[in-house]
Amino acid sequence: MAVMMSCRKYIAPLVFCAQVASSFFDTALQMVVKERCANPDRDAEQKAITNFNMTFNMVLKFMPIVPAILLAKVGDRGYRKVPIVVPLVGYFLSRGLLLLDIVMNWPLQVLYAVPVIHGLCGGFASYWAGVMALVSVCSGEDERSVRIMRTELVYGIAGFIGSLASGHLFNLYTVDIKQGAILSSFSVLLYFLCLLHAAFFLKVDLFSELGERQEREESVGIINHEARDKINIALLFVSGILYDIAVAGGMEMLGAYVLKDPLSWGATEVGYGNAAGSLLFITSFVGVKMFTRCSVRDESMVMIGMVSFATGIYFMAFVTTTPMYFLARSVTLFALIPMPTIRSLLSKQVKGTSYGITFVMLQLSFKLASLVTTPIYTVIYQTTLDTFPGFVFTLSSIFTVLSMIPISIVGCRSARHGYERIQGN
């Protein structure tokens, strides 16, 4: 118990601070791109914004592939701090580049270096997989879904606070300080503090010792149905990939959608919109706690979350006013349950010393899939701008329904087989 409390004590401040910094960066980048792509022709402006976002996101997803795998292997060898510290270095440097771009008024294309720097250091794939590996090692199977969702809750609360403040901070400027510079400076400062915390205060020796002990117990106490595990792992990956395509594709286009007529959001509204997205971490955590107490299986929780998102994103296709936007967002209140729960299910299929590489491969599979789907979503959005710009959200709803098929099969297989436990000597 003391070990697990130490895990929560040291990882939560890092997750919180990093996500506040990320919220600041997201709003600053979104508004800088809007300003640099400003055009009296609204359709031309939307195409310029979505083209930049498409290239930016594809580089962001491609660059971390090899570094993240290498960092995950290092982490699984007992150096759990490395897959977290190295990406934070990339976060700090790349966010500093946005600040320089704002202050020096460099061309927008300079910002393509942001995902390059970020990715070469492992990116979010390595950082979040490292965090999830630590949380998984620190928890038993019965409580793992709640523990992972609790970390997601900290992430979401930080995103909510950061997003609410980001729009107002972006608008702070003087004659000598350009708009967005203050917000970007805070982002860089917070990432620097995160880097210091991870390097000097994050205690990982406790995690490693517990993980090794847990793996020894699992190897003695569980009959591992290897063939069934492989099928379940494959199904969980397919379900996660399809759901990530639905969520990531829809959210990427939503960032451009709210900037155009009839919504035409400014920095403050963008911050509030991002905060609404972060609120889902809170409602999803409450949902996990409630469903767990009602003895709802993990697979069923994933299905509930997918239905929530499919319904909300479908209604988003017909949003024409800001109140309608927030109403559609409220329907997706359980939309963030599936991913952490899928990670929990995956962790129960592999050994403790494979958590890092498993979670990284999951994150990288999302990125590889989105390398294909991101340009497709972008082209579809640009093509339907004058007819039905919300069509991409309907497409996300369809992908979500498809993602429910593999997870339902996992649920049926787990209910039929389950794990057989035997007593140790």
C-alpha positions in Angstrom: 0.0 0.0 0.0 2.8 2.4 0.8 4.4 1.8 -2.5 1.1 2.5 -4.4 0.6 5.7 -2.5 4.1 6.9 -3.4 3.2 6.2 -7.1 0.2 8.5 -6.9 2.0 11.1 -4.9 4.8 11.6 -7.5 3.1 11.0 -10.8 0.0 13.1 -10.3 1.8 16.5 -10.1 3.7 15.8 -13.3 0.6 14.8 -15.2 -1.3 17.8 -14.0 1.4 20.4 -14.8 2.2 18.9 -18.2 -1.4 19.0 -19.3 -1.9 22.6 -18.2 1.2 23.4 -20.3 -0.2 21.4 -23.2 -3.6 23.2 -23.0 -1.8 26.6 -23.2 0.2 25.4 -26.2 -2.9 24.0 -28.0 -4.8 27.2 -27.8 -1.8 29.4 -28.7 -1.1 27.2 -31.8 -4.7 27.2 -32.9 -5.0 31.0 -32.7 -1.6 31.6 -34.3 -2.5 29.4 -37.2 -5.8 31.2 -37.6 -4.2 34.6 -37.6 -1.5 33.6 -40.1 -4.0 32.0 -42.4 -6.5 34.9 -42.3 -8.2 35.4 -45.6 -11.4 37.4 -46.7 -12.4 34.2 -48.6 -13.6 32.0 -45.7 -13.3 28.7 -47.7 -9.7 29.6 -48.7 -9.0 30.3 -45.0 -10.5 27.0 -43.9 -8.5 25.1 -46.5 -5.2 26.8 -45.5 -5.9 26.0 -41.8 -6.8 22.4 -42.5 -3.9 21.9 -44.8 -1.4 23.2 -42.2 -3.1 21.0 -39.5 -3.0 18.0 -41.7 0.8 18.3 -42.4 1.5 19.2 -38.8 -0.4 16.2 -37.4 1.0 13.8 -39.9 4.6 14.8 -39.0 3.6 14.6 -35.4 2.4 11.1 -35.7 5.2 9.8 -37.9 8.3 11.1 -36.2 8.0 9.4 -32.8 7.7 5.8 -34.2 11.3 4.6 -33.8 12.3 6.8 -30.8 9.2 5.7 -28.8 9.9 2.0 -29.4 13.5 2.4 -28.3 12.5 4.4 -25.2 9.8 1.8 -24.3 12.4 -1.0 -24.4 14.7 1.0 -22.2 11.8 1.5 -19.7 10.9 -2.2 -19.7 14.4 -3.0 -18.7 13.9 -1.1 -15.4 14.7 2.5 -16.4 11.1 3.7 -16.0 12.1 7.3 -15.8 13.7 7.5 -19.3 10.5 7.2 -21.4 9.1 10.1 -19.4 12.0 12.5 -19.1 13.2 12.3 -22.7 9.8 13.3 -24.2 9.6 16.2 -21.7 12.8 17.5 -23.1 11.2 17.4 -26.6 8.1 19.2 -25.2 10.2 21.9 -23.7 12.2 22.6 -26.8 9.3 22.4 -29.3 7.1 24.7 -27.2 10.0 27.1 -27.0 10.0 27.2 -30.8 6.4 28.4 -30.9 7.3 31.2 -28.5 10.2 32.2 -30.7 7.9 32.1 -33.8 5.4 34.5 -32.1 8.1 36.9 -30.8 10.2 36.9 -34.0 7.2 36.7 -36.4 8.8 33.9 -38.4 6.8 32.2 -41.3 4.2 29.8 -40.3 6.1 27.0 -42.0 8.8 27.2 -39.3 6.3 25.5 -36.9 6.6 22.3 -38.9 9.8 21.9 -36.9 7.7 21.6 -33.7 6.5 18.1 -34.3 9.9 17.1 -35.6 11.6 18.0 -32.4 8.8 16.7 -30.3 8.7 13.3 -32.2 12.5 12.7 -32.1 12.3 12.7 -28.3 9.5 10.1 -28.3 6.5 12.5 -28.3 3.2 11.8 -26.5 3.4 8.2 -27.5 6.4 7.6 -25.3 5.4 10.0 -22.5 1.9 8.7 -22.0 2.9 5.1 -22.4 5.6 5.6 -19.7 3.0 7.1 -17.4 0.5 4.3 -18.1 3.2 1.7 -17.5 4.0 3.2 -14.1 0.4 3.3 -13.1 -0.2 -0.3 -14.2 2.8 -1.6 -12.3 1.5 0.2 -9.2 -1.9 -1.4 -9.2 -3.5 -4.8 -9.0 -5.8 -6.2 -11.8 -9.0 -5.6 -9.9 -8.4 -1.9 -9.4 -6.4 -1.1 -12.5 -9.2 0.4 -14.5 -10.0 2.8 -11.8 -6.3 3.7 -11.2 -5.7 4.4 -14.9 -8.9 6.4 -15.1 -7.9 8.3 -12.0 -4.7 9.4 -13.8 -6.9 10.4 -16.8 -9.0 12.4 -14.4 -5.9 14.4 -13.2 -5.1 14.9 -16.9 -8.6 16.1 -17.6 -8.9 18.5 -14.6 -5.6 20.0 -15.6 -6.8 20.4 -19.2 -10.0 22.0 -18.0 -8.2 24.6 -15.9 -5.6 25.2 -18.5 -8.1 25.6 -21.3 -10.3 28.0 -19.4 -7.4 30.2 -18.7 -5.7 29.9 -22.1 -8.1 32.0 -24.1 -7.8 34.9 -21.6 -4.0 34.6 -21.4 -3.7 34.6 -25.2 -5.5 38.0 -25.3 -3.0 39.5 -22.9 -0.5 41.6 -24.8 1.1 45.1 -24.8 2.9 47.2 -27.4 6.1 45.4 -26.6 4.7 41.9 -26.1 2.8 40.3 -29.0 -0.5 38.5 -28.6 0.0 34.9 -27.6 3.6 35.5 -26.2 2.5 35.5 -22.6 0.4 32.3 -23.0 3.2 30.5 -24.9 5.8 31.6 -22.2 3.7 30.1 -19.5 3.6 26.8 -21.5 7.4 26.7 -21.8 7.8 27.5 -18.1 5.5 24.8 -17.0 7.2 22.2 -19.2 10.5 23.2 -17.7 9.1 22.6 -14.2 7.8 19.2 -15.4 11.2 18.3 -16.7 12.8 19.2 -13.3 10.1 17.3 -11.4 10.6 14.2 -13.6 14.4 14.3 -13.5 14.8 14.9 -9.7 11.6 14.1 -7.8 10.0 11.3 -9.7 10.7 8.1 -7.7 10.7 5.0 -10.0 12.6 2.5 -8.0 9.4 1.6 -6.1 7.6 1.0 -9.3 10.3 -1.3 -10.7 10.4 -3.4 -7.5 6.7 -3.8 -7.4 6.5 -4.6 -11.1 9.1 -7.4 -10.8 7.4 -8.9 -7.8 4.0 -8.7 -9.5 5.3 -10.5 -12.6 6.8 -13.3 -10.5 3.4 -13.7 -8.8 1.6 -13.8 -12.1 3.9 -16.3 -13.6 3.2 -18.7 -10.6 -0.4 -17.9 -9.9 -2.1 -17.8 -13.3 -2.4 -20.3 -16.1 -1.9 -18.2 -19.1 -4.0 -19.2 -22.1 -1.5 -17.8 -24.6 -3.6 -18.4 -27.8 -6.6 -16.7 -26.3 -4.5 -13.8 -25.1 -3.1 -13.2 -28.5 -6.6 -13.1 -30.1 -7.9 -10.8 -27.3 -4.8 -8.5 -27.7 -5.5 -8.3 -31.5 -9.2 -7.5 -31.0 -8.4 -4.9 -28.4 -5.9 -3.3 -30.8 -8.4 -3.2 -33.6 -11.1 -1.8 -31.4 -8.7 0.9 -30.0 -7.5 1.8 -33.5 -11.0 2.2 -34.9 -12.1 4.3 -31.9 -9.0 6.5 -32.1 -9.6 7.1 -35.8 -13.2 8.2 -34.9 -12.1 10.5 -32.1 -8.9 11.9 -33.5 -10.4 12.5 -37.0 -13.4 14.2 -35.6 -11.6 16.3 -33.1 -9.0 17.5 -35.6 -11.7 18.7 -38.0 -13.6 20.2 -35.1 -10.7 22.5 -34.4 -11.2 24.1 -37.8 -15.0 23.8 -37.8 -15.4 26.1 -34.8 -13.3 28.9 -36.4 -15.6 29.2 -39.4 -19.1 30.5 -39.9 -21.6 30.1 -38.3 -19.7 29.7 -35.0 -16.6 31.9 -35.8 -15.0 31.4 -32.4 -12.3 33.7 -31.0 -9.5 32.8 -28.5 -11.9 32.9 -25.4 -14.4 30.6 -27.0 -11.7 28.2 -28.2 -10.5 28.0 -24.6 -14.0 27.3 -23.3 -14.5 24.7 -26.0 -11.2 22.9 -25.1 -12.3 23.1 -21.4 -15.6 21.4 -22.3 -13.6 18.6 -23.8 -11.5 18.3 -20.7 -14.6 18.1 -18.5 -15.2 14.7 -20.1 -12.3 13.3 -18.1 -14.2 14.2 -14.9 -17.6 12.7 -16.1 -15.8 9.7 -17.5 -14.0 9.1 -14.2 -17.3 9.4 -12.3 -18.8 6.9 -14.8 -16.0 4.4 -14.2 -16.4 4.6 -10.5 -20.1 4.2 -10.7 -20.0 1.3 -13.2 -17.3 -0.4 -11.1 -19.4 -0.2 -8.0 -22.3 -1.8 -9.9 -19.9 -4.6 -11.0 -20.1 -3.6 -14.7 -17.4 -5.5 -16.7 -14.6 -3.5 -18.3 -15.8 -4.5 -21.8 -19.3 -3.2 -21.0 -17.8 0.1 -19.8 -15.9 0.5 -23.1 -19.2 -0.1 -25.0 -21.0 2.5 -22.9 -18.3 5.1 -23.6 -18.4 4.3 -27.4 -22.2 4.7 -27.6 -21.8 8.0 -25.7 -19.3 9.4 -28.2 -21.1 8.0 -31.3 -24.3 9.8 -30.3 -22.6 13.1 -29.4 -20.4 13.3 -32.4 -23.4 12.5 -34.7 -25.3 15.5 -33.2 -22.2 17.6 -33.7 -22.7 17.3 -37.5 -25.7 19.6 -37.2 -24.3 22.2 -34.8 -24.8 25.8 -35.9 -24.7 27.7 -32.7 -22.4 27.8 -29.6 -25.1 26.5 -27.2 -25.7 23.6 -29.6 -22.0 22.8 -29.6 -21.9 22.5 -25.8 -25.1 20.5 -25.8 -23.6 18.0 -28.3 -20.4 17.9 -26.1 -22.5 17.1 -23.0 -23.9 14.0 -24.8 -20.3 12.6 -25.0 -19.9 12.6 -21.2 -18.6 9.0 -21.1 -16.5 9.3 -24.3 -13.2 9.0 -22.5 -13.9 5.7 -20.8 -12.9 3.4 -23.7 -9.2 4.2 -24.1 -8.0 3.8 -20.5 -10.2 0.8 -20.0 -8.8 -0.8 -23.2 -5.3 -0.2 -21.8 -6.3 -1.8 -18.5 -7.6 -4.9 -20.4 -4.4 -5.1 -22.4 -2.3 -4.9 -19.2 -4.1 -8.0 -18.0 -3.0 -9.9 -21.0 0.7 -9.3 -20.8 3.5 -9.5 -18.2 4.5 -6.5 -16.1 7.8 -6.2 -17.9 6.0 -5.8 -21.2 3.7 -2.9 -20.2 5.9 -0.2 -21.7 6.3 -1.8 -25.1 2.6 -2.8 -25.2 1.3 0.7 -24.5 3.8 2.2 -26.9 2.8 -0.1 -29.7 -0.9 0.8 -29.0 -0.1 4.5 -29.2 2.0 4.0 -32.4 -0.7 1.9 -34.0 -3.0 4.9 -33.5 -0.5 7.2 -35.2 0.1 4.9 -38.1 -3.6 4.5 -38.8 -4.1 8.2 -38.6 -1.3 8.8 -41.2 -3.8 7.4 -43.6 -7.1 8.7 -42.1 -6.0 12.3 -41.4 -5.5 13.3 -45.0 -8.8 11.5 -45.9 -10.7 13.4 -43.2 -9.1 16.6 -44.4 -10.0 16.1 -48.0 -13.6 15.1 -47.2 -14.0 18.1 -44.9 -12.7 20.5 -47.6 -14.9 18.9 -50.3 -18.0 19.2 -48.2 -17.4 22.7 -46.9 -20.1 24.3 -49.1 -22.6 21.4 -48.8 -22.4 19.6 -45.4 -19.3 20.5 -43.4 -20.5 18.3 -40.6 -20.3 15.1 -42.6 -16.9 14.2 -41.2 -18.5 13.9 -37.7 -21.1 11.5 -39.1 -18.1 9.5 -40.5 -16.6 9.5 -37.0 -19.9 8.1 -35.6 -19.7 5.3 -38.1 -16.2 4.4 -37.2 -17.2 4.3 -33.5 -20.0 1.8 -34.2 -17.5 -0.4 -36.1 -15.1 -0.2 -33.1 -17.8 -1.7 -30.9 -17.7 -5.0 -32.8 -14.2 -6.2 -31.7 -14.7 -5.2 -28.0 -18.0 -7.0 -27.9 -16.2 -10.2 -29.1 -13.6 -9.7 -26.4 -16.4 -9.4 -23.8 -18.0 -12.7 -25.1 -14.7 -14.5 -25.0 -13.8 -13.3 -21.6 -17.2 -14.2 -20.2 -16.9 -17.7 -21.7 -13.3 -18.5 -20.7 -11.8 -16.2 -18.0 -8.6 -16.8 -16.2 -8.0 -19.9 -14.1 -6.1 -19.1 -10.9 -4.2 -21.7 -8.9 -2.8 -21.5 -5.5 1.0 -21.1 -5.0 2.9 -23.1 -2.5 
